[in-house]
Amino acid sequence: MGNLKKKRRLKMSKHKRRKRLKSNRHKKRTWQK
């Protein structure tokens, strides 16, 4: 059970990281404008 939880956490963090990168990209664009 512990291992499964760890794996699930890794997957979630990966998704969050991707979303953050996308939002950061948009923020940078508006900043340059």
N, C-alpha and C positions, 0 to 999 in steps of 0.2 A: 504494500500500500504506500509506504513512504517513497519508494522509487517512482511509482506512478504520479504521485503528487509533484515530485521534482520535475518530471518530464512535462507535466501539464504547465507548470510554472514557466518553464523555459519557452514553451510554445507561446504562451501569453506575452511574455516579455518581448519576444521577437516581434509579435504583431504591434505591440505598443511602440516599439523602437521605430518600426517602419512608418507608423502614423506620425510620430513626432518628427521624423526626418522630412516627411512631406509638408507638414505644417511649417517647419522651420524654413523650408525652401520658399514657401509662399511669403513668409514674413520678410525674408531677405529681399525678395522681388519688390515688395511694397517699399521697403527701406530705400532701395536704390532709386526707385521712382521719386 
